[in-house]
Amino acid sequence: MKTIPYGRQQITESDVQAVEEVLWGDWLTQGPTVSAFEEQVARYCHARYAVAVSHGTAALQLVCQALGLGAGDGLWTSPITFAASANCGRYCGATVNFVDIEREGYNLSPAALEQALQNAAATGTLPKILIPVHFAGLSCDMEAIHTLAKRYGVAVVEDGCHALGGKYQGQPMGDCRYSDAVVFSFHPVKSITTGEGGMVVTNRQDLYEKLLLLRSHGITRDPALMAQPSHGPWFYDQVELSYNFRLTDIQAALGISQLQRLNDFVAKREELVARYNRMLAHMPLILPHWSVNSGSANHLYVVRLQGEWTANRAHLFDTMREEGIGVNVHYIPVHLLTLYRRLGFAPGDFPQAEWYYEGALTLPLHPSLSEVEQNRVVAALQVYFDRHTPGGEMGR
């Protein structure tokens, strides 16, 4: 029986044609298609600027560099995220810490943030950058987070890698009303894909110009940025040490084509989520949180086993995989990963994140998921709960 993946890309003939047109053209990279993609994403998000890069991790790292994060500085983020949200701080030589999550929605808690900021202010250890993560596509309480960050002089970068196509307070995620920048990912399981790819959107011209410089080695042909006179029309200068994090025109062409269907993708995800919610309501599961202020992009459909059923999570995971259903777990709390334990983090540091992780399970969700496949997922869960007892593997 064919395996049902937890997420996957949807590629159409129009996507293939868009890529072919670039392949037969003059520019495979550093050409006009990248700029066109940036303009369209910025317009979609109601942001002033967008800078395309090679992947979401590069976007996080470059925006930290552009904001001047370095040795002696601190970066805070959520422990329930992919490791890149924290690693970007360490790439810049900064120290990294975490703020615990809310019990509902699993996003960074404004209450926990307020307490952490008060403590840090008292000890002179305030972070330079805060990265709230819109987990599974549901927006954090950005208005509250922005108010707190502004009070303590902390820059805010939204990790929106799950969130393109979602809304907060009726506006597109990525409009940067409550942050210095928002970062997106175009990995194949995300809202739209470029294969690999990422984007930083911002309303700050200074940040935009810095990002353009940093994504291409820190090399410029702009005389205004050089500390020496030009030698001629061929002249370029390196004014920063940075990386090649460029997106190709091939990838950008795919991104433009996918962007035309983004609203359809989000609508299909909403339809599938509503159907899951109806079909799973009677099972011993905590279903995804819904917020009146947020129209989730529904990147992931994460359920949490209730009560003693959490002890069955590994057995349920294996059983579903054996049935060809590609369940997953998002995420192991970052502070419990070996790399971060070496820095002194330990179990018990962020109890809400650890509570969440004990019972979390990601079910398949993507725009190409059929009702037949979704029925198969739900039926497999029902069979499992009927045959087993909470707190143990074997049942009747």
Secondary structure, DSSP 8 states (H G I E B T S, - for coil): ---B-S------HHHHHHHHHHHTSS-SBSSHHHHHHHHHHHHHHT-SEEEEESSHHHHHHHHHHHTT--TT-EEEE-SSS-THHHHHHHHTT-EEEE--B-TTTT-B-HHHHHHHHHHHHHHT---SEEE-B-GGG----HHHHHHHHHHHT-EEEEE-TTTTT-EETTEETT--TTSSEEEEE--TTSSS--SS-EEEEES-HHHHHHHHHHTBTTEE--GGG-SS---STT--EE-S---B---BHHHHHHHHHHHTTHHHHHHHHHHHHHHHHHHHTTSSEE-----TTEE-----EEEEE-GGGGGGHHHHHHHHHHTTB--B-----GGGSHHHHTTT--TTSSHHHHHHHHHEEEE---TT--HHHHHHHHHHHHHHHHH--TTSS---
